[in-house]
Amino acid sequence: MKTLISCAYNMDNCCVELKFNDGSMIAIDTIAVENEIADNMYQRSELDYLIYNDPIGYADLILNGDSETYFKTVTECNSLDT
C-alpha cells in the first residue's frame, strides 16, 4: 500500500505534486485541469484557492471527486443583469 509522503503546489511547473513512500509521484497539471473543468471565473477561483491553501483537497477532488457536484455546492454564478 502506498503512503503519501508530501503534497504541494510546484510554481515552477504549475503542478500539484503528490509523492509516495515507494518513490512514485503524481503531478497534476493545474492549467490543464482548469481549462477542462472550470466553466467560469468562480470555479477557477475556487480551484485556485484549493491549489494554494489545500493542495491535498485539490488532489482529492481532481483524482477522486465529482467536480460538478463540488462546484454546485461551493460556487454560485449570478448574472449582473437584473
C-alpha positions, 0 to 999 in steps of 0.5 A: 500500500502506498503512503503519501509522503508530501503534497504541494503546489510546484510554481515552477511547473504549475503542478500539484505534486503528490509523492509516495513512500515507494518513490512514485509521484503524481503531478497534476497539471493545474492549467490543464485541469482548469481549462477542462473543468472550470466553466467560469471565473468562480470555479477557477477561483475556487480551484485556485484557492484549493491549489494554494491553501489545500493542495491535498483537497485539490488532489482529492477532488481532481483524482477522486471527486465529482467536480460538478457536484463540488462546484454546485455546492461551493460556487454560485454564478449570478448574472449582473443583469437584473 
